[in-house]
């Protein structure tokens, strides 16, 4: 039930090994920081534990998808791709 832009943010976070700030994601996607912040808040409302947020040492919020959640999402994606090939 996520929008296309929200799925794109999830894709960026899934493919990142580090915790990203709103500015990092905005630069990667070519959008404004406020737009990214709003879309991340929308994702968090729709599926609460999908994205987590922490404060870095310079008080900058960083977002990430926990490793266990990443594994589940990536496994389900591989299963879907295998089914499509059959």
Backbone bond lengths (Angstrom), bond angles and torsions (degrees), N, CA, C in turn:
res aa  C-N    CA-C-N  psi(-1)  N-CA   C-N-CA  omega(-1)  CA-C   N-CA-C  phi
1 X - - - 1.453 - - 1.532 111.63 -
2 X 1.330 116.94 21.61 1.463 121.17 177.32 1.523 110.28 -93.63
3 X 1.331 115.73 149.94 1.462 120.23 176.95 1.524 109.41 -74.18
4 X 1.306 116.22 170.11 1.456 121.45 179.47 1.524 111.19 -60.95
5 X 1.325 117.08 -43.00 1.467 120.41 179.61 1.524 111.57 -66.66
6 X 1.322 117.07 -37.31 1.466 120.54 177.62 1.531 110.12 -65.94
7 X 1.324 117.16 -39.89 1.464 120.50 176.83 1.522 111.45 -63.99
8 X 1.324 116.24 -35.19 1.465 120.19 178.20 1.531 110.50 -64.34
9 X 1.318 117.46 -39.11 1.465 121.25 177.25 1.524 109.32 -64.60
10 X 1.326 117.16 -43.56 1.463 121.17 177.91 1.530 109.53 -59.30
11 X 1.311 116.90 -42.63 1.475 121.54 179.51 1.525 110.74 -60.45
12 X 1.343 116.67 -44.08 1.468 120.91 178.73 1.522 109.96 -61.46
13 X 1.331 117.08 -44.74 1.462 120.72 -179.00 1.532 111.87 -68.49
14 X 1.324 117.36 -35.83 1.467 120.43 177.81 1.522 111.94 -64.22
15 X 1.314 116.30 -33.66 1.457 121.09 -176.03 1.524 113.53 -95.15
16 X 1.318 116.33 12.64 1.461 120.38 178.76 1.531 109.73 -112.70
17 X 1.314 115.51 135.81 1.455 120.11 177.75 1.522 112.41 -92.04
18 X 1.335 116.30 -5.40 1.462 119.94 -179.34 1.528 109.67 -118.68
19 X 1.320 115.17 164.14 1.463 120.74 176.33 1.523 107.82 -80.47
20 X 1.326 116.74 127.99 1.460 121.63 -174.85 1.515 111.66 -104.34
21 X 1.327 115.85 145.21 1.466 120.60 174.19 1.531 108.43 -85.06
22 X 1.328 115.34 167.86 1.470 119.26 176.05 1.531 110.11 -59.84
23 X 1.336 116.47 -37.82 1.465 120.54 179.59 1.533 111.32 -63.89
24 X 1.322 116.27 -41.44 1.467 120.47 178.96 1.528 110.54 -58.62
25 X 1.321 115.78 -48.08 1.476 120.87 -178.07 1.521 109.96 -66.19
26 X 1.338 116.60 -40.25 1.465 120.64 179.90 1.526 111.04 -60.55
27 X 1.339 116.60 -43.40 1.465 120.44 179.06 1.528 110.33 -65.04
28 X 1.325 116.88 -43.40 1.471 120.47 -178.69 1.526 111.79 -62.99
29 X 1.332 116.26 -34.95 1.461 119.76 -175.47 1.528 113.28 -99.35
30 X 1.320 117.44 -5.35 1.465 120.67 -180.00 1.515 112.77 70.29
31 X 1.320 117.10 37.22 1.469 121.70 -179.25 1.515 109.51 -126.51
32 X 1.324 115.97 171.12 1.460 120.89 177.25 1.520 110.22 -79.45
33 X 1.334 115.05 151.09 1.462 121.09 -179.09 1.530 110.93 -59.54
34 X 1.319 117.75 -39.88 1.465 121.22 -178.89 1.532 111.57 -65.15
35 X 1.326 116.59 -34.66 1.471 120.41 177.33 1.524 110.05 -65.80
36 X 1.319 116.38 -45.34 1.470 121.34 179.50 1.523 109.91 -62.47
37 X 1.320 117.02 -44.33 1.464 120.74 179.90 1.534 110.67 -59.64
38 X 1.320 117.36 -43.17 1.459 121.49 178.25 1.520 112.38 -64.34
39 X 1.329 116.61 -41.35 1.462 120.20 -179.92 1.525 111.25 -69.10
40 X 1.320 117.86 -36.83 1.463 120.49 177.11 1.518 110.25 -67.03
41 X 1.325 117.36 -40.34 1.468 119.87 176.31 1.524 110.96 -62.24
42 X 1.324 117.10 -37.98 1.458 121.30 177.57 1.530 110.90 -64.78
43 X 1.335 116.96 -41.97 1.469 121.17 177.55 1.515 109.57 -61.27
44 X 1.332 116.28 -44.32 1.468 120.62 -177.93 1.527 111.36 -65.19
45 X 1.333 118.12 -33.19 1.469 120.80 176.72 1.526 110.75 -69.97
46 X 1.320 117.12 -39.57 1.458 121.41 -177.06 1.525 112.27 -74.55
47 X 1.323 116.69 -40.35 1.464 120.39 -179.13 1.526 107.90 -141.00
48 X 1.298 115.12 87.53 1.451 125.78 -169.84 1.510 118.36 -43.86
49 X 1.310 119.20 -53.46 1.464 120.49 -170.97 1.533 113.47 -93.57
50 X 1.310 117.67 7.76 1.462 120.62 -178.20 1.534 111.29 -67.50
51 X 1.328 116.47 -45.45 1.461 121.45 -179.16 1.520 108.71 -115.92
52 X 1.327 115.37 133.39 1.461 120.46 176.05 1.517 109.12 -112.85
53 X 1.330 114.85 157.92 1.457 120.77 -175.34 1.522 109.43 -131.30
54 X 1.322 117.01 138.55 1.466 122.27 176.59 1.527 108.76 -135.43
55 X 1.317 115.54 159.10 1.460 121.25 173.59 1.522 108.43 -97.17
56 X 1.330 116.52 129.56 1.461 119.54 177.04 1.524 109.04 -82.43
57 X 1.326 116.65 178.06 1.457 119.56 -175.22 1.525 113.58 -64.99
58 X 1.329 118.69 -21.49 1.460 120.94 176.72 1.534 112.31 -98.36
59 X 1.328 116.01 24.50 1.471 124.14 178.36 1.523 113.68 59.28
60 X 1.313 117.06 32.51 1.455 122.55 175.66 1.518 107.65 -101.94
61 X 1.330 116.44 130.39 1.466 119.62 178.79 1.516 109.70 -72.45
62 X 1.310 114.98 135.70 1.459 121.53 177.24 1.525 108.18 -125.99
63 X 1.319 116.29 139.67 1.466 120.97 -178.58 1.517 109.63 -116.99
64 X 1.322 115.02 153.03 1.457 120.68 -179.48 1.520 109.50 -161.96
65 X 1.314 115.33 164.99 1.455 122.05 172.93 1.525 106.04 -105.36
66 X 1.339 118.19 124.52 1.474 120.45 -179.53 1.533 111.68 -57.28
67 X 1.331 115.82 149.65 1.467 121.48 -175.64 1.528 113.18 -55.98
68 X 1.327 117.55 -43.96 1.475 119.50 -179.16 1.524 110.85 -62.78
69 X 1.320 116.93 -39.81 1.464 120.86 178.63 1.525 109.88 -67.07
70 X 1.334 116.96 -40.01 1.473 120.71 177.19 1.521 110.62 -58.11
71 X 1.330 115.72 -46.10 1.465 120.03 -179.21 1.517 111.26 -59.32
72 X 1.322 117.20 -44.71 1.467 121.50 -179.50 1.526 110.03 -63.16
73 X 1.330 117.04 -46.39 1.464 120.38 -178.47 1.526 111.51 -64.91
74 X 1.314 117.03 -42.30 1.461 119.67 -178.71 1.526 112.00 -70.00
75 X 1.340 118.10 -35.79 1.470 120.77 177.09 1.516 110.81 -65.77
76 X 1.335 117.19 -43.60 1.469 119.39 -179.31 1.521 110.41 -65.34
77 X 1.314 117.54 -32.74 1.461 121.16 178.21 1.528 110.48 -68.05
78 X 1.331 117.61 -41.44 1.469 120.75 178.61 1.517 110.82 -64.07
79 X 1.330 117.43 -40.14 1.469 120.86 179.04 1.518 109.98 -62.55
80 X 1.332 117.60 -42.83 1.466 120.57 179.12 1.518 110.96 -62.32
81 X 1.326 117.12 -43.53 1.468 120.62 -179.70 1.512 111.45 -62.98
82 X 1.325 118.39 -39.96 1.468 121.61 178.38 1.518 110.75 -64.19
83 X 1.321 116.86 -39.78 1.474 120.35 179.81 1.515 111.38 -65.14
84 X 1.334 117.43 -37.79 1.453 121.00 -179.75 1.528 110.78 -65.17
85 X 1.339 117.15 -34.41 1.456 120.87 -177.91 1.524 111.55 -71.50
86 X 1.340 116.78 -27.91 1.468 120.55 -179.03 1.481 108.95 -73.79
